Every structure is written in structure tokens, then in C-alpha cells.
Amino acid sequence: MRKFYPMMVDVAGRRCLIVGGGPVAERKVTLLLECGADVEVVSPTASPRLTALATVGRLRLRRRPVRPADLAGAFLVVAATDDPQVNRDVAERARRAGGLVNVADDPGACSFLVPAVVRRGDLTVAISTGGGSPALAKKLRQRLERTIGPEYETFVAALRLLRERARQAIADPEERQAIYRRAVESDLFEEAARGDSAAVAARIDDLVRFPPRAGAGPHPARRDGFLRRGRRAE
């Protein structure tokens, strides 16, 4: 069994081709549009939602079968038709053209897989079974959605602000890393979660002004604390 290299890819402004116009294609298109991709859909038929997105200019829709020329220059290709042979042909041509390719329900033909995803602002948690069980990945995603609530969006935003402040104020990278470790075990989580911007600013100021020594671990009383405090009952 092949092992896939997990990665986060910037597709903003890149041409991404979806071959197919049904529900599977819709799901692929939705995620790509969320990430700012330049999306083109090629299919003789298209769902009402894809048609509507094309009408308002969110994507380009070619109502015809795919052509070899469509694959040229595509950074990423998704084959999502209901014809396995068409999907395999698209995958082979896409690989020859040098693009990344994903084939719906055929992991063996893919050069990349699309994981189940939990998003909370800039926080992204991806779950993959290597194509072995999308149903399990979905179940795990649903469980994580109950565990990782919307408070993590504000927490990550606060950590990003801390990172920017520390990079400006502290030259030693090891000292900065010690600050980041201390921050995730501090009360910053609760302060950000309740929207207390004054407390967040004060906490960040303290962390930058009074950093822990490089190499110091988290405070014993705070080890894994924010995970326990953020966990919700299932």
C-alpha cells in the first residue's frame, strides 16, 4: 500500500480542473473555491449549484466532454464523473501533463487524496485513511467537530498575534519557541475563547516581556490543560 505525503497546498489563483458535474464534483469544487482556486468544470451536464456558481462568475463551466487540451496547464485535476473509464483516462492524461490528480472512489489512480477536514478559522485538522475508509474518516471528523469548538478560531488568532509580536521583539529562535510552548499551556485559551481582547493583549504582552528560559517545558499545572478545557462532552 502506498503511503501519501501529507501536505497543505496553496491553490489560490491556480487553475484547478474538475471533470464531472454531479454531487461529488460539487463537494470538490466547494472546497477549492473556499481556498481561492481558479476553478474550471468540464461536463456535458452540471448540477443546479454548479450552474449557479458559473452564472455568478465563481467558476468556468464547459458543457461538453473533456478534451486532452483541457488538462494542459492545470495545476490540479479532479476526475469525478460516473464513468470509471473516463476517470481513469483523465487521470492518466493529467499525470502525463504533470498535474496532480484525484479520482473519486479510486485511490489507486490518485496522486493526491482529499482528507476529511475540520476547520476553525486558520485551524485545519485533516483526517485520512489513505483511501481505505472514507466513512471512518467522516465519523472521526464528526467526533472532532464536537471536540474542537469555535473557541479554537479565536485561540489560533491570538497565537498568531503572539507569534508576530515575538518575532519582532525576540531574536533568539529558541527563546521564541519557549514562548509559544508556554502560550498554549497558559490562560490565553480561556481569555481568547470568551472574547476578552484586553486580557488577550495583556497575556501576550507578559509572554513577550517575561519569556521562559529556552528549553523550558510547560508549567506542570498547565500540561495539556487547554485541550481538557476545550473538550466537549460527546
C-alpha positions in Angstrom: 0.0 0.0 0.0 1.4 3.4 -1.0 1.9 6.0 1.7 0.9 9.6 0.8 2.9 12.6 1.9 0.5 14.8 3.9 0.8 18.4 2.9 -1.1 21.7 2.8 -1.1 23.2 -0.7 -1.7 26.8 -1.7 -4.1 26.7 -4.6 -5.1 30.4 -4.6 -5.2 31.6 -8.1 -4.1 28.3 -9.6 -6.1 26.7 -12.3 -7.9 23.6 -11.0 -9.9 21.4 -13.3 -12.9 19.3 -12.2 -14.2 16.7 -14.7 -17.8 15.9 -13.8 -20.8 17.9 -12.8 -22.6 15.9 -10.1 -22.7 15.8 -6.3 -19.1 14.6 -5.9 -17.9 17.3 -8.2 -19.8 19.9 -6.2 -18.1 18.9 -3.0 -14.7 19.1 -4.6 -15.5 22.5 -6.2 -16.8 23.9 -2.9 -13.5 23.2 -1.0 -11.4 24.5 -3.9 -13.4 27.7 -4.0 -13.0 28.2 -0.3 -9.2 28.1 -0.8 -9.3 30.7 -3.6 -8.6 28.3 -6.6 -9.3 29.3 -10.2 -11.9 26.6 -10.9 -12.9 25.2 -14.2 -15.6 22.5 -14.6 -15.9 20.4 -17.7 -19.0 18.2 -18.0 -21.9 17.7 -20.5 -24.3 18.1 -17.6 -24.0 20.1 -14.4 -25.9 20.3 -11.1 -28.0 23.4 -10.4 -25.5 24.5 -7.8 -22.5 24.3 -10.2 -24.6 26.1 -12.8 -25.4 28.9 -10.3 -21.8 29.3 -9.4 -20.9 29.6 -13.0 -23.6 32.2 -13.6 -22.2 34.5 -10.9 -18.7 34.0 -12.1 -17.3 31.8 -9.3 -16.1 29.2 -11.8 -16.0 28.5 -15.6 -18.3 25.8 -16.8 -17.7 23.9 -20.1 -20.8 21.9 -21.0 -19.1 19.2 -23.1 -16.9 16.1 -22.7 -13.4 16.6 -21.5 -10.7 17.1 -24.1 -6.9 16.5 -23.8 -6.3 20.2 -24.2 -8.3 20.9 -21.1 -5.7 19.2 -19.0 -2.8 21.3 -20.2 -1.6 23.8 -17.6 -3.9 22.6 -14.9 -2.2 22.6 -11.5 -4.7 20.1 -10.1 -7.2 17.8 -11.7 -10.2 16.0 -10.1 -11.9 13.2 -12.1 -15.4 12.9 -10.7 -17.6 11.5 -13.4 -19.9 8.5 -13.1 -17.9 6.6 -15.7 -14.8 4.8 -14.2 -13.1 4.5 -17.6 -13.4 8.3 -18.3 -12.0 8.9 -14.8 -9.0 6.6 -15.5 -8.3 8.2 -18.8 -8.4 11.7 -17.3 -6.1 10.6 -14.5 -3.5 9.1 -16.9 -3.6 12.2 -19.2 -3.3 14.5 -16.2 -0.2 12.7 -14.9 1.4 12.9 -18.3 0.6 16.6 -18.3 2.4 17.0 -15.0 -0.6 17.9 -12.8 -1.8 16.5 -9.5 -4.8 14.2 -9.9 -7.6 12.9 -7.7 -10.0 10.3 -8.8 -13.3 9.9 -6.9 -13.6 6.4 -5.4 -10.3 5.2 -6.9 -7.4 5.8 -4.6 -5.1 3.7 -6.7 -5.4 6.2 -9.6 -4.7 9.2 -7.4 -1.6 11.2 -6.9 -3.2 13.0 -4.0 -6.1 12.3 -1.7 -8.6 14.8 -0.3 -9.0 14.3 3.5 -12.0 14.8 5.7 -11.5 18.3 7.2 -12.4 20.2 10.4 -11.9 24.0 10.0 -12.0 26.6 12.8 -10.7 29.8 11.2 -7.0 29.2 10.5 -7.0 25.9 12.3 -7.4 23.0 9.9 -7.5 19.3 11.1 -7.3 16.8 8.3 -8.2 13.1 8.6 -7.2 10.5 6.0 -7.4 6.7 6.0 -5.2 6.5 2.8 -8.4 5.8 0.8 -9.1 2.7 3.0 -12.3 4.0 4.6 -13.8 7.5 3.8 -16.7 6.5 6.1 -14.3 6.2 9.0 -12.6 9.5 8.2 -16.1 11.1 8.1 -17.0 9.6 11.5 -13.8 10.8 13.1 -14.3 14.3 11.6 -17.8 14.5 13.2 -16.3 13.5 16.5 -13.6 16.1 16.3 -16.2 18.8 15.3 -17.8 18.1 18.7 -14.4 18.3 20.5 -12.8 21.3 18.7 -15.3 24.1 19.0 -15.4 27.6 17.6 -13.4 28.9 20.5 -10.3 27.5 18.8 -10.7 30.0 16.0 -10.1 32.9 18.4 -7.4 31.0 20.2 -5.4 30.5 17.0 -5.9 34.1 16.1 -4.4 35.1 19.5 -1.5 32.7 18.9 -0.8 34.3 15.5 -0.7 37.7 17.1 1.7 36.4 19.8 3.9 35.0 17.1 4.1 38.3 15.2 5.0 40.2 18.4 7.6 37.6 19.4 9.3 37.7 16.0 9.6 41.5 16.2 10.8 41.6 19.8 13.0 38.5 20.3 15.9 37.5 18.1 16.7 34.1 19.7 14.5 31.4 17.9 14.8 29.0 20.8 13.5 31.7 23.2 10.6 32.3 20.8 9.8 28.6 20.7 9.8 28.5 24.5 7.2 31.4 24.5 5.0 29.5 22.0 5.1 26.4 24.2 4.2 28.4 27.3 1.4 30.2 25.5 -0.6 27.1 24.6 -0.5 26.0 28.2 -1.4 29.4 29.7 -4.8 31.0 30.3 -4.7 32.5 26.8 -7.1 29.9 25.6 -9.9 30.9 28.1 -9.2 34.6 27.5 -9.4 34.3 23.8 -12.4 31.9 23.9 -14.5 34.4 25.9 -13.6 37.3 23.6 -11.7 39.3 26.3 -9.4 41.3 24.0 -7.9 43.3 26.9 -6.9 40.1 28.7 -5.5 38.6 25.5 -3.4 41.7 24.8 -2.1 41.7 28.4 -1.3 38.0 28.3 0.6 38.4 25.0 2.5 41.3 26.5 3.5 39.3 29.6 4.6 36.4 27.5 6.8 38.6 25.3 8.2 40.7 28.1 8.9 37.8 30.5 9.7 34.8 28.4 10.5 31.4 29.9 14.1 30.3 29.6 14.8 28.5 26.3 14.2 24.8 26.6 11.7 25.1 29.4 8.7 22.8 29.2 5.1 23.8 30.0 4.2 24.7 33.5 3.3 21.4 35.3 -0.1 22.7 36.3 -0.9 23.6 32.7 0.2 20.5 30.8 -2.4 19.6 28.2 -4.7 22.0 30.0 -6.2 23.8 27.1 -7.2 20.5 25.5 -9.1 19.4 28.6 -10.8 22.8 28.9 -11.7 22.9 25.2 -13.1 19.3 25.1 -16.8 19.0 25.0 -18.9 16.1 26.2 -19.8 13.6 23.4 
